[in-house]
Amino acid sequence: MLRQEISTSYQELSEDVEHIAEHPELVEEGEEEDEDQEDTSSAILPDSESGTSSPSVHFSKTCLKNVFSVILLFIYLLLMAVAVFLVYQTITDFREKLKHPVMSVSYKEVPLYDAPGIALYPGKAQLLSCKHHYYDHIPPLINPGQPGEIECTTQRINYTDPFTNQTMKHALIVQGPRDVKKRELVFLQFHLNETDQDFSAIDYLLFSSFQEFLNSPDKAEFMKDCESSYSSWKFSGGFRTWVKMSLVKTKEEDGSETVEFKQETSVVNYIDQRHKPASDQLFFVVFEWKDPFIQKVQDIVTANPWNMIALLCGIFLALFKATDFAKLSVKWMIKIRRRHLKRSQAMNHIT
């Protein structure tokens, strides 16, 4: 009877060997199977010297391993969920940044400006003098209210109002200052003999290039476009108005560039010291560059596609690693379960 049981055990072992030969993928786990066989043999035939090992100890270790594997599996599933959320959030942020670019402001220093055009609308007022001065030094007026020297490059142009197309406008175009290092300025003096208004003022506007005005084949149309694009200001009679200009270039979404003037204006009262005070009105205005910096404004997209691609690659790599670990954990749990079943069967055979 004992021989029959031994032959039955050998037959089961031979069937296990044939099963491993039929499944070569189990060869990679040969070392672990050897350890399992040692554990099984020790569980089947306990050492007489130790005598302390019992099936309950092996069962508790197996249970702890299973619990630990389940915990690890849930942790990696949680990490995978966080990675998926990060992918979604990254793509959403990138799309939002594409829709809402950030305004970037930079400054470019130049030694010379392109001479701007100063369009004045004096009405009934008369230009008495126009001079270029340097280093902010304007000498005292010798004969205020009397015609003087006109050293500026000027042109007169008539065109229809771009907003009404009925009113004829008379503009005096003056070449503005260029040399910002020498603090070049333009000083103009006007005289108005009589006025039927309670206050007197002269309108003016600034455009980017006086040379473009000279080269324009249709100067009237050029001035209509300037009046439609640029803002207009005023300077009053009886005061000396000091205008300091700064240039702002804005790059549009279509690649075109628009130019805008910003100005700081200071007004000083003029004390008329003429011997015979008259009812005529005097106008004084100074145009000067504020600083040698041209302000450039453009919209930039803060989202960098390469950073997003690198982040997505890292997230997807973590996803693949987590999936691989979860798969290995499941295989390991299945293998532990099979070992436990084999041990229980072996114990049943012995009993």
Disulfide bonds with the S-S distance in Angstrom:
Cys130-Cys152 1.91
